[in-house]
Amino acid sequence: MTAIAGHRSEASSIVPHDPPSFDEVYAAHYADLTVQLYAYFGDRQEAQDVVQEAFCRALARWRTVSRYDDPVAWVRRVAWNLAVSRWRRARTALGFLRRQPSVEPRADGPEPDRVALLAALAELPDTQRRALVLHYLADMPVGEVARREGVAEGTVKSWLHRGRAAMAARLKMSDTAGGER
């Protein structure tokens, strides 16, 4: 009986074992691969990202990858390829940025009159503000503003009249408060 038991143990060592599970490979090699890529990148987050991406790609193909002689070598190669691709993209982007003018053209801010106009508009009721903007800035006739707002033309005319009067008063106050123009 011991001969049979010995025979069984020899046979079991010859029979190929099941491929490792993804979880086993991930748990055993994630940290080591991350350290290797961290040494290459000098950035732990980038290293973690490429190793994670390599393991995601391995998981999608695990039936095939797990049967390779060394599935970790496949994951390592994918991670290194991803790292090199990221490095190349970053180098290309940096080269592009270096060729750009270092000083952006300066844009002047809005003129004081425009600031005063916008501040005065902001203080109006919504209906008057919309009527003024649509009629004067969007060049809509009173009838079209009325249709858009769902009111009578007389209502729009009233909003425009009240809005113009309020704007005139506010702009006149800011003109006198600001001094001589």
C-alpha positions as CSV (number, residue, x, y, z in Angstrom):
1,M,0.0,0.0,0.0
2,T,2.9,2.4,0.7
3,A,4.2,1.7,-2.8
4,I,0.8,2.8,-4.2
5,A,0.8,5.9,-2.0
6,G,4.4,6.7,-3.2
7,H,3.3,6.2,-6.7
8,R,0.4,8.6,-6.3
9,S,2.6,11.3,-4.9
10,E,5.0,10.9,-7.9
11,A,2.1,11.1,-10.3
12,S,0.6,14.2,-8.6
13,S,4.0,16.0,-9.0
14,I,4.1,15.2,-12.7
15,V,0.5,16.3,-13.4
16,P,0.5,20.1,-14.2
17,H,-1.2,22.1,-11.5
18,D,-4.0,24.5,-12.1
19,P,-3.0,28.0,-13.2
20,P,-2.9,30.6,-10.4
21,S,-6.0,32.7,-9.8
22,F,-6.0,36.3,-10.7
23,D,-6.4,37.3,-7.1
24,E,-3.4,35.2,-6.1
25,V,-1.2,36.9,-8.7
26,Y,-2.5,40.3,-7.9
27,A,-1.9,39.9,-4.2
28,A,1.5,38.5,-4.6
29,H,2.9,40.9,-7.2
30,Y,1.1,44.2,-7.2
31,A,3.4,45.8,-4.6
32,D,6.6,44.6,-6.3
33,L,5.5,45.8,-9.7
34,T,4.5,49.2,-8.2
35,V,7.9,49.6,-6.6
36,Q,9.6,48.8,-9.9
37,L,7.5,51.3,-11.9
38,Y,7.9,53.9,-9.1
39,A,11.6,53.7,-9.5
40,Y,11.2,54.3,-13.2
41,F,8.6,57.1,-12.9
42,G,9.6,58.8,-9.7
43,D,5.9,59.2,-9.1
44,R,4.0,56.7,-6.9
45,Q,0.6,57.6,-8.3
46,E,1.7,57.1,-11.9
47,A,3.3,53.8,-10.9
48,Q,0.1,52.7,-9.2
49,D,-2.0,53.8,-12.2
50,V,0.0,51.8,-14.8
51,V,0.2,48.7,-12.7
52,Q,-3.5,48.9,-12.0
53,E,-4.1,49.3,-15.7
54,A,-1.9,46.4,-16.6
55,F,-3.7,44.2,-14.1
56,C,-7.1,45.3,-15.5
57,R,-5.9,44.3,-19.0
58,A,-4.7,40.9,-17.6
59,L,-8.0,40.3,-15.9
60,A,-9.9,40.9,-19.1
61,R,-7.7,38.1,-20.7
62,W,-7.1,36.0,-17.6
63,R,-8.1,32.7,-19.2
64,T,-5.2,33.1,-21.7
65,V,-2.7,35.0,-19.5
66,S,-3.0,32.6,-16.6
67,R,-1.8,29.7,-18.8
68,Y,1.4,31.5,-19.8
69,D,4.6,30.1,-18.3
70,D,4.9,33.4,-16.3
71,P,1.7,35.5,-16.2
72,V,3.5,38.1,-14.0
73,A,6.0,38.7,-16.8
74,W,3.1,39.5,-19.1
75,V,1.6,42.0,-16.6
76,R,5.1,43.5,-16.0
77,R,5.6,44.0,-19.8
78,V,2.2,45.6,-20.2
79,A,2.9,47.9,-17.2
80,W,6.3,48.9,-18.6
81,N,4.8,49.5,-22.1
82,L,2.1,51.7,-20.5
83,A,4.8,53.6,-18.5
84,V,6.8,54.2,-21.6
85,S,3.8,55.4,-23.5
86,R,2.8,57.8,-20.8
87,W,6.4,59.1,-20.6
88,R,6.4,59.7,-24.4
89,R,3.1,61.5,-24.3
90,A,4.3,63.7,-21.5
91,R,7.5,64.4,-23.3
92,T,5.6,65.3,-26.5
93,A,3.3,67.6,-24.5
94,L,6.2,69.3,-22.8
95,G,7.9,69.9,-26.2
96,F,4.7,71.4,-27.5
97,L,4.4,73.7,-24.4
98,R,8.0,74.8,-24.7
99,R,7.3,75.9,-28.3
100,Q,4.4,78.1,-27.2
101,P,4.9,81.8,-26.4
102,S,5.8,82.2,-22.8
103,V,3.8,85.4,-22.4
104,E,0.1,85.4,-23.1
105,P,-1.3,88.5,-24.8
106,R,-2.7,90.8,-22.2
107,A,-6.4,91.5,-22.5
108,D,-7.7,94.7,-20.9
109,G,-10.6,94.4,-18.5
110,P,-14.0,95.9,-19.3
111,E,-14.3,99.7,-19.5
112,P,-15.8,101.4,-16.5
113,D,-19.0,102.3,-18.6
114,R,-19.5,98.6,-19.3
115,V,-19.1,97.7,-15.7
116,A,-21.6,100.4,-14.7
117,L,-24.1,99.2,-17.3
118,L,-23.9,95.6,-16.2
119,A,-24.2,96.5,-12.6
120,A,-27.3,98.6,-13.4
121,L,-28.8,95.8,-15.4
122,A,-28.2,93.4,-12.6
123,E,-30.3,95.5,-10.2
124,L,-33.4,95.4,-12.5
125,P,-36.3,92.9,-12.1
126,D,-35.8,89.9,-14.3
127,T,-38.7,90.8,-16.7
128,Q,-37.3,94.3,-17.3
129,R,-33.7,93.0,-17.7
130,R,-34.8,90.3,-20.2
131,A,-36.9,92.8,-22.2
132,L,-34.0,95.3,-22.4
133,V,-31.4,92.7,-23.4
134,L,-33.6,91.0,-26.0
135,H,-34.8,94.3,-27.5
136,Y,-31.6,96.3,-27.5
137,L,-28.8,93.7,-27.5
138,A,-30.5,90.9,-29.4
139,D,-32.3,93.3,-31.8
140,M,-35.6,91.7,-31.3
141,P,-38.7,93.7,-32.1
142,V,-41.2,94.3,-29.4
143,G,-43.7,91.8,-30.9
144,E,-41.1,89.0,-30.9
145,V,-40.1,89.7,-27.3
146,A,-43.8,89.6,-26.4
147,R,-44.2,86.2,-28.1
148,R,-41.0,84.8,-26.5
149,E,-42.1,86.0,-23.1
150,G,-45.7,85.0,-23.6
151,V,-47.2,88.4,-22.8
152,A,-48.9,91.2,-24.6
153,E,-46.9,93.8,-26.6
154,G,-48.1,96.5,-24.2
155,T,-46.5,94.6,-21.3
156,V,-43.2,94.5,-23.1
157,K,-43.4,98.2,-23.9
158,S,-44.1,98.9,-20.2
159,W,-41.1,96.7,-19.1
160,L,-38.9,98.6,-21.6
161,H,-40.1,102.0,-20.4
162,R,-39.6,101.1,-16.7
163,G,-36.3,99.4,-17.4
164,R,-34.9,102.4,-19.3
165,A,-36.0,104.8,-16.6
166,A,-34.4,102.7,-13.8
167,M,-31.2,102.3,-15.9
168,A,-31.1,106.1,-16.5
169,A,-31.4,106.8,-12.8
170,R,-28.9,104.2,-11.8
171,L,-26.3,105.3,-14.4
172,K,-26.8,108.9,-13.6
173,M,-26.2,108.2,-9.9
174,S,-23.0,106.2,-10.7
175,D,-21.9,109.0,-13.0
176,T,-22.3,111.6,-10.3
177,A,-20.9,109.3,-7.6
178,G,-17.8,108.5,-9.8
179,G,-17.0,112.1,-10.4
180,E,-16.3,113.8,-13.7
181,R,-16.3,111.6,-16.7
